[in-house]
Amino acid sequence: MASKRRNMFYEYKKQETTEIVVEYIGISELKLEMEKDFEVRQLKSELTKDREKQIEEIRKLREELSDRDLQLANLSDMVKRQCSHMEEEVMVLRKEINNSVTNDTNADLKQKIAFLKKKIIKLEKRNEKMAKEYEKRLRQSYKDYDFKIQSLQLEMGGRKSEVPGDVETAMNSLECRYKSLLTEIDYRYFLQKQFDLKVKCVFKLKAGLVTLKNATLKMTLLVAISYLW
Protein backbone atom coordinates (compact mmCIF):
# COMPACT_ATOMS: atom_id res chain seq x y z
CA MET A 1 0.00 0.00 0.00
CA ALA A 2 2.85 2.36 0.93
CA SER A 3 4.67 1.41 -2.26
CA LYS A 4 1.63 2.25 -4.34
CA ARG A 5 1.35 5.64 -2.65
CA ARG A 6 5.03 6.35 -3.31
CA ASN A 7 4.56 5.49 -6.96
CA MET A 8 1.56 7.75 -7.18
CA PHE A 9 3.57 10.53 -5.49
CA TYR A 10 6.47 10.04 -7.89
CA GLU A 11 4.10 10.09 -10.87
CA TYR A 12 2.53 13.29 -9.58
CA LYS A 13 5.93 14.96 -9.09
CA LYS A 14 7.05 13.74 -12.49
CA GLN A 15 3.97 15.20 -14.15
CA GLU A 16 4.35 18.42 -12.20
CA THR A 17 8.02 18.69 -13.22
CA THR A 18 7.12 17.97 -16.82
CA GLU A 19 4.49 20.70 -16.80
CA ILE A 20 7.00 23.14 -15.30
CA VAL A 21 9.59 22.26 -17.95
CA VAL A 22 7.03 22.55 -20.74
CA GLU A 23 5.85 25.87 -19.36
CA TYR A 24 9.46 27.10 -19.11
CA ILE A 25 10.17 26.00 -22.68
CA GLY A 26 6.98 27.67 -23.84
CA ILE A 27 7.92 30.89 -22.09
CA SER A 28 11.43 30.75 -23.56
CA GLU A 29 10.09 30.14 -27.06
CA LEU A 30 7.57 32.93 -26.61
CA LYS A 31 10.33 35.22 -25.43
CA LEU A 32 12.49 34.33 -28.42
CA GLU A 33 9.54 34.86 -30.74
CA MET A 34 8.84 38.26 -29.19
CA GLU A 35 12.49 39.24 -29.52
CA LYS A 36 12.46 38.09 -33.14
CA ASP A 37 9.29 40.06 -33.83
CA PHE A 38 10.86 43.12 -32.23
CA GLU A 39 13.98 42.76 -34.36
CA VAL A 40 11.86 42.35 -37.50
CA ARG A 41 9.80 45.44 -36.64
CA GLN A 42 12.95 47.40 -35.94
CA LEU A 43 14.50 46.25 -39.22
CA LYS A 44 11.30 47.14 -41.08
CA SER A 45 11.40 50.60 -39.54
CA GLU A 46 15.03 51.07 -40.56
CA LEU A 47 14.34 49.81 -44.08
CA THR A 48 11.34 52.09 -44.40
CA LYS A 49 13.48 55.06 -43.42
CA ASP A 50 16.20 53.95 -45.84
CA ARG A 51 13.63 53.53 -48.61
CA GLU A 52 12.20 57.00 -48.00
CA LYS A 53 15.72 58.42 -47.97
CA GLN A 54 16.59 56.70 -51.25
CA ILE A 55 13.34 57.86 -52.86
CA GLU A 56 14.21 61.41 -51.81
CA GLU A 57 17.72 60.97 -53.23
CA ILE A 58 16.28 59.80 -56.54
CA ARG A 59 13.84 62.73 -56.59
CA LYS A 60 16.64 65.20 -55.95
CA LEU A 61 18.78 63.53 -58.59
CA ARG A 62 15.98 63.85 -61.13
CA GLU A 63 15.61 67.54 -60.26
CA GLU A 64 19.34 68.05 -60.67
CA LEU A 65 19.20 66.31 -64.04
CA SER A 66 16.41 68.63 -65.12
CA ASP A 67 18.40 71.66 -63.95
CA ARG A 68 21.43 70.35 -65.79
CA ASP A 69 19.40 69.90 -68.98
CA LEU A 70 18.26 73.50 -68.66
CA GLN A 71 21.84 74.69 -68.17
CA LEU A 72 23.00 72.72 -71.20
CA ALA A 73 20.15 74.13 -73.26
CA ASN A 74 21.16 77.65 -72.21
CA LEU A 75 24.77 76.84 -73.03
CA SER A 76 23.70 75.53 -76.44
CA ASP A 77 21.84 78.78 -77.12
CA MET A 78 24.90 80.73 -76.02
CA VAL A 79 27.11 78.75 -78.42
CA LYS A 80 24.66 79.39 -81.26
CA ARG A 81 24.57 83.11 -80.48
CA GLN A 82 28.34 83.16 -80.28
CA CYS A 83 28.62 81.45 -83.66
CA SER A 84 26.16 83.88 -85.19
CA HIS A 85 28.04 86.79 -83.65
CA MET A 86 31.30 85.46 -85.08
CA GLU A 87 29.79 85.25 -88.55
CA GLU A 88 28.55 88.83 -88.25
CA GLU A 89 31.99 89.99 -87.13
CA VAL A 90 33.61 88.22 -90.08
CA MET A 91 31.26 90.00 -92.46
CA VAL A 92 32.08 93.34 -90.81
CA LEU A 93 35.80 92.57 -90.96
CA ARG A 94 35.63 91.71 -94.64
CA LYS A 95 33.75 94.93 -95.35
CA GLU A 96 36.24 96.99 -93.35
CA ILE A 97 39.19 95.33 -95.05
CA ASN A 98 37.75 95.94 -98.51
CA ASN A 99 37.08 99.57 -97.66
CA SER A 100 40.57 99.93 -96.23
CA VAL A 101 42.21 98.54 -99.37
CA THR A 102 40.34 100.93 -101.65
CA ASN A 103 40.07 104.11 -99.57
CA ASP A 104 42.53 104.32 -96.69
CA THR A 105 46.06 105.69 -96.60
CA ASN A 106 48.99 103.52 -95.52
CA ALA A 107 48.88 104.79 -91.91
CA ASP A 108 45.13 104.30 -91.63
CA LEU A 109 45.44 100.82 -93.11
CA LYS A 110 48.11 99.79 -90.61
CA GLN A 111 46.04 101.18 -87.75
CA LYS A 112 42.92 99.31 -88.84
CA ILE A 113 44.85 96.07 -89.38
CA ALA A 114 46.27 96.32 -85.84
CA PHE A 115 42.78 97.02 -84.49
CA LEU A 116 41.32 94.04 -86.37
CA LYS A 117 44.06 91.75 -85.07
CA LYS A 118 43.24 92.80 -81.51
CA LYS A 119 39.57 92.03 -82.11
CA ILE A 120 40.46 88.57 -83.45
CA ILE A 121 42.69 87.82 -80.45
CA LYS A 122 39.97 89.00 -78.07
CA LEU A 123 37.39 86.82 -79.84
CA GLU A 124 39.68 83.78 -79.66
CA LYS A 125 40.27 84.26 -75.93
CA ARG A 126 36.57 84.65 -75.26
CA ASN A 127 35.71 81.46 -77.12
CA GLU A 128 38.57 79.56 -75.47
CA LYS A 129 37.36 80.66 -72.04
CA MET A 130 33.81 79.58 -72.86
CA ALA A 131 35.02 76.15 -74.05
CA LYS A 132 37.09 75.58 -70.89
CA GLU A 133 34.20 76.61 -68.65
CA TYR A 134 31.84 74.29 -70.50
CA GLU A 135 34.23 71.32 -70.23
CA LYS A 136 34.80 72.04 -66.54
CA ARG A 137 31.05 72.09 -65.81
CA LEU A 138 30.51 68.92 -67.81
CA ARG A 139 33.27 66.96 -66.06
CA GLN A 140 32.13 68.07 -62.60
CA SER A 141 28.51 67.27 -63.43
CA TYR A 142 29.26 63.69 -64.49
CA LYS A 143 31.60 63.22 -61.54
CA ASP A 144 28.87 64.27 -59.08
CA TYR A 145 26.21 62.05 -60.69
CA ASP A 146 28.53 59.02 -60.86
CA PHE A 147 29.30 59.40 -57.15
CA LYS A 148 25.61 59.66 -56.20
CA ILE A 149 24.66 56.68 -58.37
CA GLN A 150 27.45 54.51 -56.95
CA SER A 151 26.46 55.47 -53.40
CA LEU A 152 22.82 54.52 -54.02
CA GLN A 153 23.86 51.27 -55.67
CA LEU A 154 26.13 50.24 -52.78
CA GLU A 155 23.52 51.19 -50.17
CA MET A 156 20.74 49.27 -51.89
CA GLY A 157 22.94 46.24 -52.50
CA GLY A 158 24.04 46.10 -48.87
CA ARG A 159 20.59 46.49 -47.36
CA LYS A 160 18.78 44.06 -49.62
CA SER A 161 20.45 41.03 -47.98
CA GLU A 162 18.84 42.03 -44.64
CA VAL A 163 15.32 42.44 -45.97
CA PRO A 164 12.62 40.05 -44.65
CA GLY A 165 10.22 38.51 -47.16
CA ASP A 166 7.31 40.88 -46.67
CA VAL A 167 9.49 43.98 -47.26
CA GLU A 168 11.40 42.64 -50.26
CA THR A 169 8.64 43.70 -52.66
CA ALA A 170 9.04 47.33 -51.62
CA MET A 171 12.79 47.15 -52.04
CA ASN A 172 12.42 45.53 -55.47
CA SER A 173 10.11 48.35 -56.48
CA LEU A 174 12.72 50.87 -55.36
CA GLU A 175 15.40 48.99 -57.27
CA CYS A 176 13.26 49.12 -60.44
CA ARG A 177 12.94 52.88 -60.05
CA TYR A 178 16.70 53.09 -59.57
CA LYS A 179 17.35 51.06 -62.75
CA SER A 180 14.88 53.26 -64.61
CA LEU A 181 16.84 56.28 -63.44
CA LEU A 182 20.07 54.71 -64.70
CA THR A 183 18.47 54.14 -68.11
CA GLU A 184 17.33 57.75 -68.18
CA ILE A 185 20.82 58.97 -67.28
CA ASP A 186 22.37 56.78 -70.00
CA TYR A 187 19.98 58.30 -72.54
CA ARG A 188 20.79 61.81 -71.36
CA TYR A 189 24.49 60.96 -71.62
CA PHE A 190 23.92 59.86 -75.24
CA LEU A 191 22.20 63.19 -75.98
CA GLN A 192 25.07 64.97 -74.26
CA LYS A 193 27.58 63.21 -76.52
CA GLN A 194 25.62 64.36 -79.54
CA PHE A 195 25.65 67.90 -78.17
CA ASP A 196 29.42 67.66 -77.61
CA LEU A 197 29.91 66.76 -81.27
CA LYS A 198 27.90 69.82 -82.29
CA VAL A 199 29.97 72.03 -79.99
CA LYS A 200 33.18 70.63 -81.48
CA CYS A 201 31.86 71.41 -84.95
CA VAL A 202 31.17 74.98 -83.82
CA PHE A 203 34.72 75.40 -82.55
CA LYS A 204 36.11 73.87 -85.74
CA LEU A 205 34.05 76.42 -87.64
CA LYS A 206 35.46 79.13 -85.41
CA ALA A 207 39.00 77.94 -86.12
CA GLY A 208 38.23 77.98 -89.83
CA LEU A 209 36.87 81.51 -89.59
CA VAL A 210 39.95 82.66 -87.69
CA THR A 211 42.15 81.10 -90.38
CA LEU A 212 40.11 82.91 -93.01
CA LYS A 213 40.52 86.18 -91.12
CA ASN A 214 44.28 85.73 -90.87
CA ALA A 215 44.53 84.88 -94.55
CA THR A 216 42.44 87.94 -95.43
CA LEU A 217 44.65 90.13 -93.26
CA LYS A 218 47.78 88.79 -94.92
CA MET A 219 46.26 89.46 -98.33
CA THR A 220 45.39 92.98 -97.21
CA LEU A 221 48.98 93.58 -96.10
CA LEU A 222 50.30 92.32 -99.41
CA VAL A 223 47.92 94.60 -101.28
CA ALA A 224 48.91 97.53 -99.07
CA ILE A 225 52.62 96.84 -99.62
CA SER A 226 52.06 96.58 -103.36
CA TYR A 227 50.39 100.00 -103.29
CA LEU A 228 53.40 101.42 -101.44
CA TRP A 229 55.74 100.08 -104.08
Contacts in CASP RR format, 6 or more apart in sequence:
PFRMAT RR
TARGET T0000
AUTHOR 0000-0000-0000
METHOD contacts of the structure
MODEL  1
MASKRRNMFYEYKKQETTEIVVEYIGISELKLEMEKDFEVRQLKSELTKD
REKQIEEIRKLREELSDRDLQLANLSDMVKRQCSHMEEEVMVLRKEINNS
VTNDTNADLKQKIAFLKKKIIKLEKRNEKMAKEYEKRLRQSYKDYDFKIQ
SLQLEMGGRKSEVPGDVETAMNSLECRYKSLLTEIDYRYFLQKQFDLKVK
CVFKLKAGLVTLKNATLKMTLLVAISYLW
40 164 0 8 1.000
43 162 0 8 1.000
43 163 0 8 1.000
43 164 0 8 1.000
43 167 0 8 1.000
44 164 0 8 1.000
44 167 0 8 1.000
47 159 0 8 1.000
47 162 0 8 1.000
47 163 0 8 1.000
47 167 0 8 1.000
47 170 0 8 1.000
47 171 0 8 1.000
50 155 0 8 1.000
50 159 0 8 1.000
51 170 0 8 1.000
51 171 0 8 1.000
51 174 0 8 1.000
54 152 0 8 1.000
54 155 0 8 1.000
54 156 0 8 1.000
54 174 0 8 1.000
54 178 0 8 1.000
55 174 0 8 1.000
55 177 0 8 1.000
57 148 0 8 1.000
57 152 0 8 1.000
58 152 0 8 1.000
58 177 0 8 1.000
58 178 0 8 1.000
58 181 0 8 1.000
61 145 0 8 1.000
61 148 0 8 1.000
61 149 0 8 1.000
61 181 0 8 1.000
62 181 0 8 1.000
64 144 0 8 1.000
64 145 0 8 1.000
65 145 0 8 1.000
65 184 0 8 1.000
65 185 0 8 1.000
65 188 0 8 1.000
68 141 0 8 1.000
69 188 0 8 1.000
71 137 0 8 1.000
72 192 0 8 1.000
72 195 0 8 1.000
75 134 0 8 1.000
75 137 0 8 1.000
76 195 0 8 1.000
76 198 0 8 1.000
78 130 0 8 1.000
79 130 0 8 1.000
79 198 0 8 1.000
79 199 0 8 1.000
79 202 0 8 1.000
82 127 0 8 1.000
82 130 0 8 1.000
82 202 0 8 1.000
83 202 0 8 1.000
83 205 0 8 1.000
83 206 0 8 1.000
86 123 0 8 1.000
86 127 0 8 1.000
86 206 0 8 1.000
86 209 0 8 1.000
87 209 0 8 1.000
89 119 0 8 1.000
89 123 0 8 1.000
90 209 0 8 1.000
90 212 0 8 1.000
90 213 0 8 1.000
93 116 0 8 1.000
93 119 0 8 1.000
93 213 0 8 1.000
93 216 0 8 1.000
94 216 0 8 1.000
96 112 0 8 1.000
96 116 0 8 1.000
97 112 0 8 1.000
97 116 0 8 1.000
97 216 0 8 1.000
97 217 0 8 1.000
97 220 0 8 1.000
100 108 0 8 1.000
100 109 0 8 1.000
100 112 0 8 1.000
100 113 0 8 1.000
100 220 0 8 1.000
101 109 0 8 1.000
101 220 0 8 1.000
101 223 0 8 1.000
101 224 0 8 1.000
104 112 0 8 1.000
106 224 0 8 1.000
106 227 0 8 1.000
106 228 0 8 1.000
109 220 0 8 1.000
109 224 0 8 1.000
110 224 0 8 1.000
113 217 0 8 1.000
113 220 0 8 1.000
113 221 0 8 1.000
113 224 0 8 1.000
116 213 0 8 1.000
116 217 0 8 1.000
117 217 0 8 1.000
120 210 0 8 1.000
120 213 0 8 1.000
120 214 0 8 1.000
123 210 0 8 1.000
124 210 0 8 1.000
127 203 0 8 1.000
127 206 0 8 1.000
131 199 0 8 1.000
131 203 0 8 1.000
134 199 0 8 1.000
138 192 0 8 1.000
138 196 0 8 1.000
142 189 0 8 1.000
145 185 0 8 1.000
149 182 0 8 1.000
149 185 0 8 1.000
152 178 0 8 1.000
153 178 0 8 1.000
156 171 0 8 1.000
156 174 0 8 1.000
156 175 0 8 1.000
156 178 0 8 1.000
159 171 0 8 1.000
160 168 0 8 1.000
160 171 0 8 1.000
160 175 0 8 1.000
163 171 0 8 1.000
END
